[in-house]
Amino acid sequence: MSDIPHEILPLGAELQLQVAPEIYALWEVRWRFVDPAFAHKQQWRSAEHLSWAEAEDVIAAVTEIYQADMEAQRAF
């Protein structure tokens, strides 16, 4: 889980110091990467209730999307 792109973690240093980086990244996944309609309807479980296996899956998926997006931006 240490391969989370640093850029996914925003500058909220105070919060980052209080929680594990993986959980903080999952909160960011919840609010930045999940469809707002789902977040609004609260169909996305709160990040702190994900199991570690689910957390790893989410982080891996977001990391893959993020890396593909960065590669696409570099192409322009």
Rosetta blueprint (number, residue, H / E / L):
1 M L
2 S L
3 D L
4 I L
5 P L
6 H H
7 E H
8 I H
9 L L
10 P L
11 L L
12 G L
13 A H
14 E H
15 L H
16 Q H
17 L H
18 Q H
19 V L
20 A L
21 P H
22 E H
23 I H
24 Y H
25 A H
26 L H
27 W H
28 E H
29 V H
30 R H
31 W H
32 R H
33 F H
34 V L
35 D L
36 P H
37 A H
38 F H
39 A H
40 H H
41 K L
42 Q L
43 Q L
44 W L
45 R L
46 S L
47 A H
48 E H
49 H H
50 L L
51 S L
52 W H
53 A H
54 E H
55 A H
56 E H
57 D H
58 V H
59 I H
60 A H
61 A H
62 V H
63 T H
64 E H
65 I H
66 Y H
67 Q H
68 A H
69 D H
70 M H
71 E H
72 A H
73 Q H
74 R H
75 A H
76 F L
